[in-house]
């Protein structure tokens, strides 16, 4: 304990070390605030849309309830869905800035509505967000390198090493204390601003714990790497260069190459083809006998088979039926597309198992439910809601029931549920495993040098 | 001069002998090569795919059977963003923009299926492209190699020897800078080779190739001078290295990331849903074509009747529904334009805020130069969206005019109740085949160059600042020897 206090005092006396920790603290604080601001902006947008959407529906209601045609109601009424940010989204904004978190759908073909983009500035999205995840994954390792690359070699170069080791009972206790104090300093610089952010955002305790575990594991990896490099007993300059090169490789080069490799191994062309297929399938209905579309529809919806047959005149039920058939025809492409997005994400996790930076990034986004999987989950919820909408409108359309003012109030409402996030067990395991591996290699090599 | 060259020669010999430095140089050169190769292959693949899809869309459109023109308005068309000439060098915002828009009547859809939305989170680490390597990775490698070039000699005591032997500080500094600069050029060769190849193969304009090369050479020269000057000023290699890595992290990693946060706070963007709702609301207040007593459309009717010199809609020589469709599309389209202009106005305001940070980071400037010249910036995206919208409007209005002139009012009115009238309301498929194809025009070379100039000037100012810093460091070396 005394050793720790002594080292803490020593560390606080080092201007450069204090400056580094203050800088990391300040960067984390800025990142956490930027994340909170962004989350507040998204929540405000969702809240703002509520009344606007209500007045839009009210205007449609006024017009449709005059004629009470259920087809007009189903065609002209948009239903809002939203994907509110989770209680940890402030720490890892993830894909929330390139994909919509609010989307309105109608009971028409879903495949033409589900992939709508959001109004966003692509030049602002390009460099990536400045959030807690960024500070942790990219910047924190640089600070670890700064504080740890010359832990021993610095003393040796200053000519103090022997005297220092002789002045304490056990050199390992000295280095243990020095290491612990520095690690604790960096950890606090990251954790304190995060705690404040988590408190403001009301983050669930288990997620706070999980984030801290991720932070610890990632810091531990870099500290162990620094120790291993330092054991090679070279100059501080050589240590710093080797570590910075490792940082560049692990956080810039490997992920960039991984991205290229994954995207070319799993090409996603289905997206654009999907759009064209669905459109052509839907519009073909105007040129083929109506009974053909209706038969295809009845195959998946036999409950409406025995309703009144279509006459010569236009009937909305035919219109909605062929939209449904269009969705069903595009179903395979749609499933392939969804699968492809998830598969790309799965491969990035596999890369994460051997690249701690990637694992940390993915783990935080998993916890915050801001990864591609969360995006797909939102699409799945929209899909389910769209199914509800269809089931709501179809009885009116097929049984020719008038659609009055009161019926608008009966329409299903989308229940927004913030995604839960889940424990990134495998990813965390990957970081720990890589740390153990690097430590093990260092230990073996160290013994070889010593013997 | 010969002194400078002999310093350069010595330094290069030293670089080649040092295993670490040589390995770093070779690895980054290989990375540049791999980036050029994969980026070029990816862009070629994308260009082929998009051309194929656009062709398929054109064929689908032309292959429609006889139809009522309004059916065709809803059948719609697809506009696919063609790949740009230098995208292989710098894909810019390509991954963050949608590439395909569905064009239909009454609606303005978004461009969908952008890469960022369908990629894993790895895309956020940056895409491997020659631009990424030159902007981000090469400067860091130069820092590693160059931080100790002069500071290391000072530590070993050889610096004093050289200066006492009569080599001036300026010559020493120039010689070392030349060596580091040559190393920078050597590892960037694959990227410059790609630029030349893109220029020669006709995909890119020579002005863009030339200025992009100039921009990157200036950017790398700035880093070279900065590194040498810091190395000459620092007492120890380690403090030079730490200072330079800090400068790199600030200018290359931090500033470009903080910029969007600042910009988003200053010029917030509306969501798409809000814009959709606003368009609908404005439309209702302008005029409701469903309502027979609506003042706007009543006035339109009076104007039309007067124009044709008749008193009843039935006496018009054209189909009034078609005229209504033309007028309705005019209204909605003017709203789409207004809201799109607002959104892009806000984005460009954000862009100006982000560009202003070139004052503290040359990386911001080179990004702008590179993206603008590669035509992979926001402006190029906006141009695509606007041309797609113009094409959509033209196509829909051509079809609406066909409804007014080629479909009789009687058939149009009876088509949803009477099969024979419905059949007569279908017009010949020849009309679809005669429609123009989507053929987006590239901005003129002068336009592109003009927009790259401010950032290019900023970059040259950074280079000048680097030169001044280096010159002063050289003078100080002379003084320290005296």
Interface residues (C-beta under 8 A of the other chain):
Chain A: X27 X30 X34 X37 X38 X41 X45 X48 X49 X52 X53 X55 X56 X59 X63 X78 X80 X94 X95 X98 X99 X100 X102 X103 X104 X112 X115 X116 X117 X118 X119 X120 X121 X122 X123 X124 X125 X126 X127 X128 X129 X130 X134 X138 X139 X142 X146 X150 X236 X237 X238 X240 X241 X244 X245 X248 X251 X252 X253 X255 X256 X257 X258 X259 X260 X262 X263 X264 X268 X269 X271 X272 X273 X275 X276 X279 X280 X283 X286 X287 X312 X313 X314 X337 X340 X341 X344 X345 X347 X348 X351 X358 X361 X362 X365 X371 X372 X375
Chain B: X20 X24 X31 X34 X38 X42 X49 X53 X56 X57 X60 X65 X67 X71 X74 X75 X76 X78 X80 X92 X93 X96 X97 X98 X99 X100 X102 X109 X110 X111 X112 X113 X114 X115 X116 X117 X118 X119 X120 X121 X122 X123 X124 X125 X126 X127 X128 X132 X136 X137 X140 X141 X144 X147 X148 X152 X237 X238 X241 X242 X245 X249 X253 X254 X256 X257 X258 X259 X260 X261 X263 X264 X265 X268 X269 X270 X271 X272 X273 X274 X275 X276 X277 X278 X280 X281 X284 X288 X290 X343 X346 X347 X350 X351 X354 X371 X377 X378 X381 X416 X417 X418 X419
